[in-house]
Amino acid sequence: MSKLTDDIQANLELFVADTKSSQLVWGLKNEDGWLSCESTEFENSEVMPFWSSKEDASMHAVEEWDEFEVLEIPLDIFVEDWLLTLAEDGVLIGTNWNAQLDGKEVEPEELAKLYAN
């Protein structure tokens, strides 16, 4: 059962806490690459969603995203490589999007700071 709620700030905090605990981040990938879409919060911005649990990520691999598979990324690689690359590319991170696709969109640097604490 999902721990995600309508509180996107709480879902962000859950993302950081759970990924620190499991040392894994979950995303959706197909033959063309990792899922990304247009930001709903910031104009002309791209956002790449990630989840703190395989189950929550799997919940989104349906309908228009049904060709995506759920894959894990080790947390150290996510923080040390992915966040740097996504920051350079100007891509936002979508954290723990709930069933309504609501979730906090954060700058990669902001997320990296949360892991530093």
C-alpha positions as CSV (number, residue, x, y, z in Angstrom):
1,M,0.0,0.0,0.0
2,S,1.3,3.4,-1.0
3,K,2.4,5.8,1.7
4,L,1.9,8.8,-0.6
5,T,-0.7,11.4,0.3
6,D,-2.0,14.7,-1.2
7,D,0.7,16.6,0.8
8,I,3.4,17.0,-1.8
9,Q,5.9,18.4,0.8
10,A,5.4,15.3,3.0
11,N,5.9,13.1,-0.1
12,L,9.2,14.9,-0.8
13,E,10.3,14.3,2.8
14,L,9.2,10.6,2.5
15,F,11.2,10.4,-0.8
16,V,14.4,11.5,0.9
17,A,13.9,9.4,4.0
18,D,12.9,6.2,2.2
19,T,15.6,6.4,-0.4
20,K,18.2,7.0,2.3
21,S,16.9,3.9,4.1
22,S,16.7,1.6,1.0
23,Q,19.6,3.2,-0.9
24,L,17.5,3.0,-4.0
25,V,15.6,5.4,-6.2
26,W,13.0,4.1,-8.7
27,G,12.2,5.5,-12.2
28,L,10.5,4.5,-15.4
29,K,12.4,3.7,-18.5
30,N,11.6,2.5,-22.0
31,E,13.7,1.8,-25.1
32,D,14.0,5.6,-25.8
33,G,15.2,6.4,-22.3
34,W,14.0,7.6,-18.9
35,L,10.6,9.1,-18.5
36,S,10.5,12.9,-18.6
37,C,7.6,15.3,-19.3
38,E,6.8,19.0,-19.2
39,S,6.6,20.6,-15.9
40,T,3.2,21.6,-14.6
41,E,4.8,24.2,-12.2
42,F,7.4,25.9,-14.4
43,E,7.0,27.1,-17.9
44,N,9.4,25.7,-20.6
45,S,10.9,23.2,-18.1
46,E,11.3,19.5,-18.2
47,V,10.8,17.2,-15.2
48,M,11.9,13.7,-14.6
49,P,9.8,11.8,-12.0
50,F,11.3,9.4,-9.5
51,W,9.8,7.4,-6.6
52,S,11.1,6.0,-3.3
53,S,9.3,2.7,-3.8
54,K,9.0,0.2,-6.6
55,E,5.3,-0.1,-5.9
56,D,4.6,3.7,-6.3
57,A,6.6,3.8,-9.5
58,S,4.8,0.8,-10.9
59,M,1.5,2.5,-10.3
60,H,2.4,4.9,-13.0
61,A,3.6,2.4,-15.6
62,V,0.0,2.3,-17.1
63,E,-2.0,3.9,-19.9
64,E,0.3,6.3,-21.9
65,W,3.3,5.1,-19.9
66,D,2.5,1.4,-20.1
67,E,5.6,0.8,-22.3
68,F,7.9,1.9,-19.5
69,E,9.4,-0.6,-17.0
70,V,10.2,0.2,-13.4
71,L,14.0,0.2,-12.7
72,E,16.1,1.0,-9.7
73,I,19.0,3.4,-9.5
74,P,21.4,3.0,-6.6
75,L,21.1,6.1,-4.4
76,D,24.9,7.0,-4.5
77,I,24.8,7.0,-8.3
78,F,21.6,9.0,-8.3
79,V,23.0,11.7,-6.0
80,E,26.6,11.8,-7.3
81,D,25.9,11.4,-11.1
82,W,22.3,11.9,-12.0
83,L,21.6,15.0,-10.0
84,L,24.7,16.7,-11.4
85,T,23.9,15.8,-15.0
86,L,20.2,16.8,-14.6
87,A,21.3,20.1,-13.1
88,E,23.6,20.8,-16.0
89,D,20.7,19.9,-18.4
90,G,18.2,22.1,-16.5
91,V,15.9,19.2,-15.7
92,L,13.8,19.3,-12.6
93,I,13.2,16.2,-10.3
94,G,9.7,15.1,-9.7
95,T,9.5,13.4,-6.3
96,N,7.0,10.7,-5.3
97,W,4.2,11.7,-7.6
98,N,1.0,10.4,-6.2
99,A,-1.9,8.7,-8.1
100,Q,-3.1,12.2,-9.3
101,L,0.4,12.9,-10.7
102,D,0.9,15.6,-8.0
103,G,4.4,15.9,-6.6
104,K,7.0,18.4,-5.7
105,E,9.2,19.5,-8.6
106,V,12.6,20.5,-7.3
107,E,15.9,21.6,-8.7
108,P,18.5,18.8,-8.6
109,E,20.8,21.0,-6.4
110,E,17.9,21.5,-3.9
111,L,17.4,17.7,-3.7
112,A,21.1,17.1,-3.3
113,K,21.2,19.5,-0.3
114,L,18.4,17.4,1.4
115,Y,20.7,14.3,1.1
116,A,23.6,16.2,2.6
117,N,21.8,16.7,5.9
